[in-house]
Amino acid sequence: MSVRGPRVAIVGCGLGGIAAAVNLKRRGIYDFVIFEQSDGPGGTWWDNRYPGCEVDIPSHAYSFSFLTYDWSRTHARQEELQAYAQHALDKFKLRRHCRFGTRVESATWDEEAGSYEVALGDGSRERFEVVISCLGLLNYPRYPDWPGLSSFEGAAFHTARWEHEHDLTGKRVAVVGTGSTATQVVPAIASSVSQLYVFQRQPGWVLPKGERDFTPRERALYRRFPLLQKAWRLYHFYQFRQGFKGYDLGGERQRRNLLACRAYIEKTIADPEVRKHLTPDYPWGCKRSVLATDFYPALNRDNVELVPHAVTKVTPNGIVDETGVEREIDVLVMATGFQATNFLASLEVRGVGGVSIHDRWDGDAAAFLGITVPDFPNFFMLYGPNTNGGFSVIANLERQAEVAARTVARMRRRRVRAVDTKPAALDRWVRWVDAQLHKNASAMEANCTNYYHSKSGRNVTQWPKPHGEYYLLSKVLPYFGFTERGSR
């Protein structure tokens, strides 16, 4: 270990990777490399470039607490979020640490050396005492297994891998899915295509997002008074905390949310039959609610048809729903989500004794604070199991980055060889999280399909509380859950 601290590999240069790097530098750790398989920073905001791509959390909340920014909109679009990532790299002088276009294949713990052997996509290998994975949660697309998909003669692609070389003007297009991504894509392309079929397996509860451009006066005020931007950020968190009771089954807040969603359907959808198909039969909060201002109005267009049925197969020239009806199309857009429960899907991590973390989990991921796993020393995850939610994921990423950086700094200060997680600490954490989630509408599986649950039935993605609780626990629990061994 160098006097400057352990050498650290950061896997991923999205907002999580940037948070990890900034926190390391703040604690005087400069010997780190940020590996990114894409050609630039941004993570999900580099990958997702579909028409209408925009965050559904207010911009001032979906940003770092340590970096104010001149946001142009209440809810930033993909291009501005990408620019924000670039700005953060420059502001904190991180570019010299970045290796873009470099994929990390695996990280294998060497007990004797007290370090990880990191295998890169070009076949080379490097040694790091610490590995911080910042791969994110929604980064591994879920492709459907429809019969005939490979025989389709038109253009077919996932929204996270949008193929911009295809001009959709005047084309017959099918968008499969009605989640957060699809509700942005549909209004963005509806006016240019000749016919748009929107395939819905199950409706979601939808409310308008209220997005707009900031006025020049507002932007000038935020630039002149950065504390005003921070205060507005805190207010958004306060609002979310007040509304969090809407996730409690049978509560008054949940009832009000349901009434608001139903009123929005009545107000915006002209066809009574379409209204019926858009109204869920499960409680609000059972699956991720959707904020979309333009989606329902787009469904009123003459060239847009809601197909309230799942897709069963694809033909060379069309798509077939579960009723057996085939619709001819030129372009197939799959807004079919991500493999959210498949954590570290693109990274093989082996810990003590060469055990794979995927074998340890066996499809049921769990981590202490969502960050560490016993017998995988000096390995940290950002956006790990049960850390999705709490309003803004950026805030959770900051807390996780702080835990990792604080631990690395402690290793340097005390010349510790390895920091591991106590199995009992993980067990207590999982029991507590599961108990909290069982009080939540997201625990329901009947009549509700969501991306939260593993094959065992556990909700492995969601954080069951507002952010404040995670903030406090991340400050305190590492002192009781981590164990140090060996010295350098």
N, C-alpha and C positions, 0 to 999 in steps of 0.2 A: 504494500500500500504506500503510495507516495505521500509526502508531507502535506500535499495539497488536498488529500482525501482519497477515498476509494475511487477507482475508475468506474464510471457509470454508463451503461447503455440505455438510452431511451428509445423505445420502439414506437414510432409514429410521431408525426409532426402536425397533428391536429391541435385543437385548443387544449386538449389534455397534455400532450407532449410539451407544448409551449409553457403551460402552467408548471410542469415538473422542472423544466429548464430554468425558468425564472426563479423558482423557489430554491433550487440548488445554488444558483449564483448569489442569491441573497444570503445564503449561509456560508459563502466562501468556498463552495465546491465548483471548480472550473474544469475538472478533468472528466468531461462527459461528451458523448456523441449522440446526436439525434438521427436515427435511421428512418428514412421515409421512402416507401416503395414508389410513391408518385413523384412527379417531376416538380412539385411545389408543395407548400404548406396548406393547411386547412382541413385535412381529414375528410369528414363527411361533406364539407362545403367545397372540397376539390372534386370529389367523386360525383356528387349529385348536382347536375347542371340541367335538369329538365325544365321545360317552360313553366314559369310561375313559381319556381323554387324560392321559398321564403320561410323564415323562422316563424313559429307561432307563439314565441315568448317575447315580450317587449324588449326592444334592443338594449335598453339601459340595464335590464336584468340579465339578458343573455350576453354578458360581457364580464371581463375580469374586474374584480374590485380594485385592483391595483393599476388599472389603465383606463382613464377616461378617453372618450372618443367623440368625434363630431359626427354622430349618426344623422343620416338624412331622413330616416323614416322611423315611425313608431315600431315597426317590425321589419328588420333588415332583410333585404333580398340576398340571394347567394353571392352575387358579385361583390356586394359591400362586405359581407362576412369574410369572403376570401381576402379582400383588401385589408380587413381588420387583422387577420392572421399575419399578412405581410408586414403591416405596421408594427405589430408586436415583436416580430423578429428583428426589425430594425431598431425599435426603441430600446430593446434590451441586448442588442448586439449579439444575437444568437446565430446569425448565418454562418459564421466560421465553425460552428459546432455541427452544422447540418450536412448530411449526406443524402441528397435526393436521388431518386432512381435506384435505391439500394434496399432490397428486400431482406428482412431477417427471417431465416427459415426455422432456426431452433436455438435454444439456450440450454446447455447441459451443465449441471453442477458438478464440479470436481472437488470432492471433499478434502483431498490431500492438499490441493493448491488453494482452497478457499476462494474459488472464483468460478465464473461461468465461462464455458467455451461457447461463443456465439458464432453460429454458422450463417453466412450470408449467401444471397442468391447467386453471386458470381463464383461461388465455390470456395471463397476464402474464409478463414476463421480468425477470430480475435478473442482476447481474454478481457473480461470485466468482472470486478468484484461484486457489482450490483447491477441488476436489470430491472428497469421500470417499463412495464408494458402499458402503452397508451393507444391500444387498438380500437377502442370504442365499442359500443354495443350494436348499433345499427349500421354495420359496415360490410356484412356478408350477405349478399342478396339471396332471397329464397325464390328459386325457380320452380314453377309448377311441373308436375310430371304428367301432363295431359297426353294421352295417346295422340299421335299424329303431329305433335308440335314441330318435330324436326322436318316434316314434309311440307310445312307451310311455305308457299312460294313468294309471299310478300316479305316486307321487313318486319322483324320481330325482335324486341329488345326490352330489357328491364329498365325501369325509370332511373335506377342508380347507375345505369350504364347507357344513358341516352345516346342514340346515334344521330347526331345533328346533320349528318350528310343527307338524311332523308327529308325531303320537302313534303310536308303534310298538306299543303294547299290543294284543295279540291279532292282529297283522298277520302276513302271510307275507312274510318279508324275505330278500333275497339280498345277501350281502356278497361282492364280487368282489375277491379278493386275500388273501394270507396273510402279508404282510410285517409290519413292526413296528406299523403303525397298525391293521391288521385284527385282529391278535392282541390288541389292547386293546379294540376295538369289540365283537368277538364275545362275550366273557364279560360285557361290560357290558350287553348287550341280550338275551342268550339267555333269561333267566328271564322276560322280559315278553312276548316275541313268541310267536305260536302255532307258527310253523315258521320255522327259519332254515337257509338253504342257504349254505354257505361254498364258493365256487368257487376252486379252487387250480390255477393253471397249472403251478407248480413248487414243491415243498416247500422249506422252509428249515431249517437246523439251529437247534434251539430248546433253551434251557436256562432253568430258573426264575430269576427276577430277585431274589427274596428281599426284596421290598418289605414295609415295615411302618411303623407309626407309631412315632416315638421315644417312649420312656417319659417321664413328667414329670421324673424324675430326670436322664435323659440331657439333656433340653432345658435343665434348670437348670444342669447342669455346663457345657454349651456357652455358655450366656449368661454365666456367671460367669467362665469361663476362655476367652476368645476364641482364645488360642494353641492350645488343645486342638482347636478346630475347624480351625485352619490345619494342625495336625499330622495330623489325620485326613484332611484333603484331600490332603496330600502322600503319605500312606500309600496312598490310592487310586491315585495316579499311579504309585507304586512297584509296586503289585500289577499294574497294567496293563502296565508295562514288563516285569515278569517273565513275563507271559503272552503278550507280543507274538510270541514265537517260534512260537506256534501258527499264525501266518500263513505260516511257511516250509514250502514243499511237501516232504512226506515226512519231516518232523521228528518227534521224539518227542512234543513238546508238541502238535502237531497230531493225532497218533494218540490221545493221551489225551483231547483235546477230542471227537474223534469217538466214542470209547468212552463218554464221559459223556453225549453227546447221545443215542446209541442206548439207553443204559441208562434215560434219562429217558423215552423213548418207551415202552419195555417196561413201565416202572413205572406210567405214567399213562394209557395208552390201552388200553381193554379189548378192542376188536375187532382181531384179528390182521390182517384185511384193511385196516383203517384205518391200522394201524401201518405196513404195507407202503407205503401211499400217502404217508405222512408222512416216509418215510426218503429223503433225497436220494441221488443217485448221483454227487455231485461232492465234492471235498475241502472240509473245513471252512475258512472264510475266503474262499472263492471269491466269495461274495456276503455282504452284511451279515448277520451272525448275529443271531438274535432272542432277546431276553430277555423271557419271558412266563410268569408263574407259573400263570395261570388259563386259558390258551388250551386246552391239551390236555384238562383236566377238562371244559371246556365242550363239547368235541366228543363226550364220552360221553353227553350229555343225549339223551333220547328225541326231543326236538323239534329237534335239530341234525343236519344231514346234511353231511358233507364230500363235495363233488363234485370229484374229482381230474382235472378237465378244463378246458380254456380255454373261454371264452365265444366264440361265433361270431356270434350275432345276438340281437336283442331283438324281441319281438312286442308288440302292444298290451297284452297281459295276462301276458306271461311272458318267460322268458329261455332261450336254447337253447345247449347246450354242443356241443363238437366231435363228440360221438357222435350228435348229432341229437336228443337228448332235450330236450323242453321242460318247464319247471317253471313253474307259474303262481305269480305273486307280486303283492304289493300295493306293495312298496317296494324300490327298487334302490339299494344303497349301493356306490359305486365307491371302493374303497381301492386305486386304481391308480397311486399314487405321483405323482412330480413330474418335470418336465423338468429334471433335475439338470444335464445337460450344456449346457443353453441358458443360459449365464451372461448376466447383465444383460438378461434377456428383456424386462423392462418399461421399460428405459431405453436411449435412443439416445445414444451418446457419439461425438462427432466430434473428431478430433485435428488434427494438423498437416496442412494442405492440405484440410481438410474430409473426410478419410477416416473412414468409420464403423468402429468397433471390431469390429462384427459382420462387416463385409466383410473386415477384416484377418484375423480368425480363420477365416472361412469354415467354421464349424461345428466347428473344432478349437481350442478355447480354450487359451491359454497365457499365463502372466504370471510375471514375475520375483518369486520368493518367493510367488507367487500374488497379488501386490499391484499391480504396475505393468506397463505395456506401453510399449515404445518408440514415440515420436512421439505419445504422449498425455501431455504434460507436466502436472505438478501434479494428476494424477488417480490416486487410490488406490482399491483394492478391498479390502474385508474379506470373507472367505469366498470368495475367488476360486479359480481353477483349482488343483487338487492341494493343497488345504489342509483337506480333510475327513478326519477321523481323528485319530490321535495321542491318543485317549481322549476328552478333553473339548474340544468345539469352542470353548467359552468361553475356554479357555487360548490357543488359536490366535488367536481374535479379539483378545485382549489384546495378543498379540505384534504383530499387524498394526496395531492402533490405535497402539501405541507407535512403530512405524516411521513411520506417517503423521504423528503429532504431533511426533516428533523432527525430521522433515524440515521441517515447517512452521516449527518454532521456529528451525531453522538458516536457513531462508529469511529470517525476520525479522531474525535477528542479523546475517547477512551481506548483507542487503538484496538477496537474489537474486531475479531476475525469474521464473525457471522452473527446475524440476528435472525431468530426463528420465531415461530408462533406456537404458543402452548395449545395442544389439542383441546384441553378443557375450555380454554377461552373461546375457541371456535364453536364448540358444542353449545356453550351458553349463549353465544351470539345468535346462532341459528335458531335455537329454541325461542329466544325472545322475539326475533324478527318474525318467525312463523306465527307466534301468538298474536302479534300486533296485526299482521296481515289478515288473520281470520276474522277480525272485526271489520274488515274493509270490504267494500263492494267488489273489489278486484278478486276476492277469494272465490266468488261464485264462478262456476263453470257451466251450470245448466243454462241452456238457451243463450250462451255467450261465448264467442270465440275470441281469444286475445293471444298476444305473443308472450304472455308472462310465465306460463307454466311449463315445467320440464316433463319428461315422460313419467316421472314418479307422481306427478300431480302438484308438486310444490311450486309456489310462485317464486321463481329464482331471479327475477329481474327488478322488481319494484321495491322502492324504499317506502315504508308504511307511515311516515310522519312528515311534517314540514321540515324545512332545512335546519331550523334552529336546533332541533334535537340531534341531528347528525353533526352539526358544528360542535356541540358540547361533547358528545361521545368521542369524536375523533381527537379531541384535545386530551381526554382523560384516559380512555381505555388502553391505548398502546402501552402505557406504563405498567399495566397489569397483565396484558396479553402477550407481550413480547418477552423473549428470553435471549440473553447474550451468551455466546460460548466461544472460547478460544481467544487468543490475543495475537497481535502482530508485533 
